[in-house]
Amino acid sequence: MTPEGEIFYADAVRILQQAETAVLTAKRAAQGEVGRLSIGFIGSATLSFLPELIRRYKLQYPNVKLALHDLYPAELDKACDRGEIDIAITRTLSLERSKNRQSRVLLRDPLVAVLPGSRRLKSKKIRLADLANERFILFHRKGAPSVFDTIVGACRAQGFSPRVENEPNSMQTILSLVEAEEGVAIVPASISNLRSNGVQFVLLIPNLHLDLIVAWQLGEPSVVLRTFLDFLNANTDAIRAKAKLALSSIARIRS
C-alpha cells in the first residue's frame, strides 16, 4: 500500500467508526438512554427516597446528564413555566397551574404536630383542636401556599384560627424554633427525616395529609422524560413504603 493509501485507509476506518458510534448514540437517544433531564424537587419532602432513587437511575441510565434543583413549591412552579426544569416533585398544583400541567400523585404525606421535647403528653396522638391556644410556626406562605393554606384551613375546620407568629423559609428552622419553645408546628410527616433532638413528632386527630406529586408540562414528553416517568412509576411502591416507614417511626417514638 502506498503512503497515500495508508493515510486514506486510516481515515476511512476512523470515519466508519465514528458513523457506527453515531448510529449507536442515536438508537440509545431514541430509547431515552442518552440526553439531559432537569429535575426540580422539595428537598425536605423527598429526603427519605430521592437520593437512592437518583443513584439507581444513574446506574441504569449513566449517559443521561441530570440537573437537580432543590426549590420551594412556588419556585418550582415558576421554573416549570420558564422551561428551566422538565419535571417537578412538588405539592398539589393550584387549579390555574393544573390547566397546563400533567401530574400524578407520588404519595400521600400525613400531617403531624411538632412539639418541644419537654412537652409531656398523655397519648401518642394529639387533637388538632387542643392546639388552639398555642403559638404556631408555619412554613412561609409565599414559598408553599398550598401547604400553609391546608394547615390553616384544617385549624379553622376545628373551630380556631392559628396564631401564626413565625413563618420561616426552612423546615429545619421550624424544628429549631420549636426546640427553642417558640411555638408548635404542623408539618408533613416526611419532615421527621430532619431529626432534631429537642422536638417530638406527634400524630394528629383528625388524620390530615398533603399530596406529593410529580408534574410536567402538557404535551408529548421527551423520550428521556418518558423514560424517567416509567422508571418513577416502577419505583412508586418502594417510595411509598419508605413514607409509611417514617410514619410508623413516629408512632413508635410516641408509644
N, C-alpha and C positions, 0 to 999 in steps of 0.2 A: 504494500500500500504506500502510495506517495505521501510525503508530508502533508500536502494539501488534503489528501483523502483521510488521513488520520484526524486532522482538525475537523473535517466535515463529519466524520463518524462520531467523534466525541460530542459535537454539538447536537447531532441528530439523537443520540442516546439521551442527552440531557433534556432535550425538548420533549421526547416521548415520555420520560419520567415525570416531567412537570405536567404534561397533559393527563397522565394517569392519576397523579395526585389531585389535579383539579377536578377530574371526574369523581374521584372518591369523596372529596370535600363537598361537592355539590350533592351527592347522594346522602351524605351524613347531614347536611343542612336541611335537605328535604324531609329528613326523619326527626328533625329537632335536636340533633346531636351536636350541632355547631351553631354558634351565634351569640347574641347578647341578650341578657334579661335583667331588667331593673325591678327590684322588689322593695316596696315600702312596707313597714311594719311598725307596730307599737311594741317597743322593747319590753316594757314591764308585763304586758299581757301575753307575750309569746316566749318568755324566758324558759318555760318548762319543756318546750318542744322544738323551738326553731333552730337552736344550734345543732342538734342531732339531725334534724330534717335537712338542713343545708349541707351538712357534712355528707349525708347519704346521697343527696342529689349530685354533689360534685364528684363523688366516686362513680356514680352511674353515668354522668354527663360531664366528663372532665374538660371538654372543649367548648362548653358554654361559659362565657365570661359573665359573672354575676356582679351587679352593683346593688348594695344593700343600704337602705336608708331608714334609720330609726327616727320616726316623726310622730307628732301628735295627730289624732284623728282629723282635726281641721286642716293641718298641714298636708296630710295625705290626700285629702280632697283636692286641694289646690295643685299639688304635684301631679295628680292624675289628670286634672283639667289641662295642665300645661304640657302633658305628654312626657313628663320627666320620669315617670315610673310606669311600668307595664301592668303591674298588679299590686294591690294593697291588701294587707291583712289588717283589718280595721274594725271599728264598731258599726252598728247598723246605720245605713245611709238615711238621710232625710228624704222626704217624698220628692223634693226637687232634684236631688242628686241621683235618685234611683231612676230617673227618666232617661239618663244617658249612660247608665252603668248596667253591667250584668253582675250578678253576685250569687253567692251560695253561702249558707251557714256552715262554718267550720266547727264551732262548738258553742254550747250554752254555758256561760260563765256565771255561776251564782254570786250574788252579793253577800258580803259578810261584814260584820261590825269589827272595827279595830278599837280596842280599849287599852288603857295603860295596864302594864303587867301587874301593878299593885292593886288593881280593882278586884275585889272578891265577888264571885258570882255563885248563886245557889244552883244554877243549872248550866248545862253545856250549850244552851241556846238562850237568846235574849229577844224579847219582843221589841219590835221597832218603836212601838208607842212608848216604851219605857225610857227611850232616849229623848223624849220631847223637851226636857229641861236642860239638856246638855248643850255645850258649845260644839259646833261642828267644824271640821276641817275637811274641805272637799277639793278635789282636783279642779283647777280653774276652768270656768265655763267656756272661755274663749278657745281653749285648746281642745276640749272634748264636750261640746254642748249636749250631745245625746246622753253621755254619762251623767253629767250634772243634772239635767232635766229629769232623767229617770229616777235619780235618788230623791230629788226634791219632790217630784210627783208622788213617789211612794210614801214619803213622810206625810204629805198633805192627805193622802188617802187614809192615813191612820189618825187624822184629826189634828195635825200640827204642822206649822211651817218651821223648818230647821233654822236655828240661829247660826248662820254661816259667818264665822269670824276670821277665817283664813282660807285663801284659795291658792295653794302652792302650784307650781308648774312641774312638779316632780312627785311621783308616787313615793319615792324613798324619803323625800322631805316630809310627806304626810306622816309616814311612820315615825320619823324623828320627832315631829311636833306632838304626836300622840304620846310617845315615850316621855316627852317633857311635861306631860299632863296639861297641855294647852287645849285639849278638847278630845272629842271622839271622831271617828271617821267611818264611812261606809265605802267599801272598795270591792272590786271584783275579786273572787277567791284566788285567781291567778296571781294576785299581788303577794300572796303569802310566800311565794318563792323569794321575795326580797326580805330575807329574815332580819328581824330586829329583836334583840334580846329583851327589850323593855316593853314589848307590846304583846297582846294576845288577840288572836283572830277568833271570832265567835259567830256561830251560825245564827241566822236571823229567822224570826217568825213575823210575818209570813215569808214563805220562800219567794225570793226575787232573783232575777237574773238579767244579764246583758248578753246579747249575742256577739260573738266574734266571727266576722265574715271575711271572705275573700271577694274582692271587687275588681273589675276591669272594664275598659271602655266597651260600649256597644259595638257590634260589628264582628266580622270574622277575625278571630285571634291569629296572631302569627304562629308559625309552626312551633317555634320554641316555647311560646306561651301555652299553646295547646298541650305540648308535651309536659310542661310543668304542671298544668292543671290535672292531667291524667296521673302524674306522679303524686300530687297532693291528694287526689281522690283515693289513690291506693293506700295512702298512709293516714287517712282521716280517722279510722278506728283506733290506731295507735295514739294519735294526738288526743282524742277524746278520753282514752284510757289514762293518759298522763294527767289530764284535767281532773278526772274522778279521783285519782290518787292524791292530788293536792287537797281536794275537799275532804277526803277520808282522813287525811293527816290532821286537818283542823279539828275534826270530830274527835280523833284520838287524843289530841292535846287537851281538849276540854273535858274528856271523860275521866 
